[in-house]
């Protein structure tokens, strides 16, 4: 199954989290566009982030962000 545009938008948000600290979150502003706002909401609905507009990663979210960021590093080589 290929990545849908919705999953790609969610992955793009996950790659923005700084995994070096748990004290830094991400805020998706309305000006980011409707696709990014909807992706942030879906991540929250899935229990990956702490707030509908981003916030902090949950334990599940940290795992997802680690995988997303590692995959991006692998594919960029």
N, C-alpha and C positions, 0 to 999 in steps of 0.2 A: 504494500500500500504506500503510495507516494505521500509526501508531506502536503497537507492542504494549506491554503493561504492562512487559515486560522491557526494551525499548529506552527507555521513559520513565524507568525506574529508573536506567539507565546514564547517560542525559542529565542526570538530577538530580545524580548524583555529579560529572559533568564540570563542571557549573556551580559547584561548590564550590571548585574550584582557583583559587588566586590567580595570574593570568597575569602579574603585575608582577614576579615573581621565580621562579627555578627552585629556590630553596632552601627552599620551603615545600610540603609535601605534604598529603595528606588521609589520615586514619585512619578506617576504617569499623569501629566496634566491634560486637561481637555484639549489644549492646543496641539497635543501630539497627534491628534486625528482619531476618527472614530474606530479604526481598526485596532490601534494600540490601546485605546480605552476599553474596547470590548475584550481584547486579549488579557488585559490586566484583571478585568472582572472574572473571566474564565479561570485564570490562575487562582484567584481568591476562592471561587466556587469549588475548585478541585482540592483546596486545602494546601496550596503551594505557597501562597503569600498570606500575610496577616491582615491586609486591607484590600478593599475592592479597587483602589487606585495604586496598588503596589505594596508599600510598606516594607516589612521585613520578611525574610524567608522563614518558613516553618522548617521542621526537621526534614519532612518530605521534600520541601522546596529546595533545601540546601543540596540534597542528593540529586534532585533534578537539575539544578543549576550546575553542579559539578559535572554531570554527564553532558549537558548541553555545551558547556565551555570546553570540555575535553574533546568532544566531537568536532567542534569548530577548529580547535588547534590542529587536530589530526588532518582535517580536510584542507586546511590552508597550506599545508606543507607541499 
